[in-house]
Amino acid sequence: MRLVYLTHQYLPRHTGGTEVYTHGLAARAQRAGHSVSVITHVESPSLDSSHYRAEHAEHDGIPVTEIHHNLSRAPNPARAEYDNPFIGELVRQELETAKPDLVHALHAMKLSGAALEACYDMNIPVVLTLADFWFICPRHVLVRWNEQLCDGPAHDLDCMRCLHATHGFAAGKGQQLPTPLLRGLSTLGFTMLKDRLPRFWRDIYAIRQRENYLRQIVERADRVIALSDFQKEMFVRNGYSAEKIQVLQHGLETDGLKPATSLPTDELEIVFIGSLVYHKGPHILLNALARHPEARVRLLLYGDAGGSNSYLESLKELVKADPRVTLMGVFPPDEMGRVLETAHVLAMPALWYENEPLVVKAARYVGIPVLASDIGTLGRTIQPGLDGWLVPAGDIDAWANALVSLNPQTLPTRAAVNSIKSMDDNALEMLDIYQDIYSNTRCHEQNI
């Protein structure tokens, strides 16, 4: 088969769970004899539209098409956030060249629903993985602009404040108008003026279309995969068909992961691995640790500390104030075993509905207990007293108490969780799905 993988960002520019997983699937499909390529997005800092184009590269033997674009320069950015015709056209051109038998979309954010629409228009079968909550949440994490958890939009303008905070859409005092008035005036304005509609009202109208447009994009896919029962429940709660969504957990890259061994020390080593952003909660961990300056703890924070934003700067100040904490930067995916080798505990102080974090799978696989927020899939994955402990999300006092209750000399021996699915097994599952869809498509084409 000729296979194309779509994802919002990719190695080596970005290293995260989705990127590592996409590469793992693509590499195994290639080794199985299939023709494989990846199409991804690169956020361009340029304001020159001539720089927005598809560029071709290769990573680890896999052809990669990088589509460079700057959302702020789109004719209608509020619409292009979820339906970008410029990117859709570039994807269509790449698909015409690749002529895939099937496309697997691992993350549609940044490429937008237009990339999937290009597949549908060309009658290319699509497998769609719901990597997070982007289809129902423009911030993709179901955490509102005011840092409150969200269960999904209650109405077609419920995401307006979040889109304004994230992208600057719908700027102006008109935001303060009652929702029914915003809805009515935007409809009237679009009917009368369409493309000549002032920016604010054009943004409002586009925001209102987001939910329905993306739902129909998802439900046109040949197979829709959620990574957990919790994630599927959230999508169904937001109007998606339960029958359409199949739950299939990601697999774990197990090379280099060895059973954990106890360390003869009375200093507790805790590792945090993830993006250094608010919804991942590293500040919760640092503030909790600061409550107990006497605790013999070593905290290693793994994540990209480059760049500058207010949250990252505040995090760095907390790190400077505590000599027990070290910013470790990022590491190649194949060094996960080395990073976990000396750890007593993996900390996951998430403030969002973590879905299927591969780092938690890795810790459980090698036998390192996980101290995690009792939220989303984490609350169903961690078995308190067996492979970790659960703490109320965002409760600094509870996290402080949990941290000082851990003693490396009295931590129970943790058995590795051998039942965790490997990436090899997961790739075989996905290849079976591809083959099933491909065979059905061929039969349909031949009227069998």
LINSUL-V140658 format. One record per backbone hydrogen bond with DSSP energy under -0.5 kcal/mol. CO is the residue of the C=O (numbers start at 1). NH is the residue of the N-H. If there is no record, write none. Layout:
# LINSUL-V140658
co=CO nh=NH
co=CO nh=NH
This chain:
# LINSUL-V140658
co=1 nh=3
co=1 nh=35
co=2 nh=101
co=2 nh=102
co=3 nh=37
co=4 nh=104
co=5 nh=39
co=6 nh=106
co=6 nh=107
co=7 nh=41
co=10 nh=13
co=10 nh=14
co=16 nh=20
co=17 nh=21
co=18 nh=22
co=19 nh=23
co=20 nh=24
co=21 nh=25
co=22 nh=26
co=23 nh=27
co=24 nh=28
co=25 nh=29
co=26 nh=30
co=27 nh=31
co=28 nh=32
co=29 nh=34
co=30 nh=33
co=34 nh=36
co=35 nh=3
co=36 nh=63
co=37 nh=5
co=38 nh=65
co=39 nh=7
co=40 nh=67
co=42 nh=44
co=42 nh=69
co=47 nh=49
co=48 nh=51
co=49 nh=52
co=51 nh=53
co=53 nh=68
co=55 nh=66
co=57 nh=64
co=59 nh=62
co=61 nh=63
co=62 nh=59
co=63 nh=38
co=64 nh=57
co=64 nh=66
co=65 nh=40
co=65 nh=67
co=66 nh=55
co=66 nh=68
co=67 nh=42
co=69 nh=44
co=70 nh=73
co=71 nh=74
co=74 nh=77
co=76 nh=79
co=76 nh=80
co=77 nh=81
co=79 nh=82
co=79 nh=83
co=82 nh=113
co=83 nh=85
co=84 nh=88
co=85 nh=89
co=86 nh=90
co=87 nh=91
co=88 nh=92
co=89 nh=93
co=90 nh=94
co=91 nh=95
co=92 nh=96
co=93 nh=97
co=94 nh=98
co=95 nh=99
co=101 nh=125
co=102 nh=4
co=103 nh=105
co=103 nh=127
co=104 nh=6
co=104 nh=106
co=105 nh=129
co=108 nh=112
co=109 nh=111
co=112 nh=115
co=112 nh=116
co=113 nh=117
co=114 nh=118
co=115 nh=119
co=116 nh=120
co=117 nh=121
co=118 nh=122
co=119 nh=124
co=120 nh=123
co=123 nh=125
co=125 nh=103
co=126 nh=222
co=126 nh=223
co=127 nh=105
co=127 nh=129
co=128 nh=225
co=129 nh=131
co=130 nh=227
co=133 nh=136
co=133 nh=137
co=136 nh=153
co=137 nh=140
co=140 nh=133
co=141 nh=353
co=142 nh=150
co=144 nh=147
co=148 nh=144
co=155 nh=158
co=157 nh=160
co=159 nh=163
co=160 nh=164
co=161 nh=165
co=162 nh=166
co=163 nh=167
co=163 nh=168
co=163 nh=169
co=164 nh=168
co=172 nh=175
co=173 nh=176
co=174 nh=177
co=178 nh=182
co=179 nh=183
co=180 nh=184
co=181 nh=185
co=182 nh=186
co=183 nh=187
co=184 nh=188
co=185 nh=189
co=186 nh=190
co=187 nh=191
co=188 nh=192
co=189 nh=193
co=189 nh=194
co=190 nh=194
co=193 nh=196
co=194 nh=197
co=198 nh=202
co=199 nh=203
co=200 nh=204
co=201 nh=205
co=202 nh=206
co=203 nh=207
co=204 nh=208
co=205 nh=209
co=206 nh=209
co=206 nh=210
co=207 nh=210
co=207 nh=211
co=209 nh=213
co=210 nh=214
co=211 nh=215
co=212 nh=216
co=213 nh=217
co=214 nh=218
co=215 nh=219
co=216 nh=220
co=217 nh=220
co=218 nh=221
co=223 nh=128
co=224 nh=226
co=224 nh=246
co=225 nh=130
co=226 nh=248
co=228 nh=232
co=229 nh=233
co=230 nh=234
co=231 nh=235
co=232 nh=236
co=233 nh=237
co=234 nh=238
co=235 nh=238
co=235 nh=240
co=236 nh=239
co=241 nh=244
co=241 nh=245
co=242 nh=245
co=244 nh=224
co=246 nh=226
co=246 nh=248
co=252 nh=254
co=252 nh=423
co=254 nh=257
co=256 nh=258
co=263 nh=265
co=266 nh=268
co=268 nh=270
co=268 nh=298
co=269 nh=344
co=269 nh=345
co=270 nh=300
co=271 nh=347
co=272 nh=302
co=275 nh=277
co=277 nh=280
co=277 nh=281
co=277 nh=282
co=278 nh=281
co=279 nh=351
co=279 nh=352
co=281 nh=284
co=281 nh=285
co=282 nh=286
co=283 nh=287
co=284 nh=288
co=285 nh=289
co=286 nh=290
co=287 nh=291
co=288 nh=291
co=289 nh=292
co=292 nh=295
co=295 nh=297
co=296 nh=268
co=298 nh=270
co=298 nh=300
co=299 nh=301
co=299 nh=326
co=300 nh=272
co=300 nh=302
co=301 nh=303
co=301 nh=328
co=301 nh=329
co=302 nh=274
co=303 nh=305
co=309 nh=313
co=310 nh=314
co=311 nh=315
co=312 nh=316
co=313 nh=317
co=314 nh=318
co=315 nh=319
co=316 nh=320
co=317 nh=321
co=319 nh=322
co=322 nh=325
co=324 nh=299
co=326 nh=301
co=326 nh=328
co=329 nh=303
co=332 nh=335
co=333 nh=336
co=335 nh=339
co=336 nh=340
co=337 nh=341
co=338 nh=342
co=340 nh=343
co=344 nh=369
co=345 nh=271
co=346 nh=371
co=348 nh=350
co=348 nh=373
co=352 nh=354
co=354 nh=377
co=357 nh=360
co=357 nh=361
co=358 nh=362
co=359 nh=363
co=360 nh=364
co=361 nh=365
co=362 nh=366
co=363 nh=367
co=363 nh=368
co=364 nh=417
co=366 nh=260
co=367 nh=369
co=369 nh=346
co=370 nh=372
co=370 nh=389
co=371 nh=348
co=372 nh=391
co=373 nh=375
co=375 nh=378
co=375 nh=379
co=376 nh=379
co=377 nh=380
co=377 nh=381
co=378 nh=382
co=382 nh=384
co=383 nh=386
co=383 nh=387
co=383 nh=388
co=387 nh=370
co=388 nh=385
co=389 nh=372
co=391 nh=374
co=392 nh=395
co=394 nh=396
co=395 nh=399
co=396 nh=400
co=397 nh=401
co=398 nh=402
co=399 nh=403
co=400 nh=404
co=401 nh=405
co=403 nh=406
co=405 nh=407
co=407 nh=410
co=407 nh=411
co=413 nh=415
co=416 nh=418
co=417 nh=420
co=421 nh=252
co=422 nh=426
co=423 nh=427
co=424 nh=428
co=425 nh=429
co=426 nh=430
co=427 nh=431
co=428 nh=432
co=429 nh=433
co=430 nh=434
co=431 nh=435
co=432 nh=436
co=433 nh=437
co=434 nh=438
co=435 nh=439
co=436 nh=440
co=437 nh=441
co=438 nh=442
co=439 nh=443
co=440 nh=444
co=441 nh=445
co=442 nh=446
co=443 nh=448
co=444 nh=447
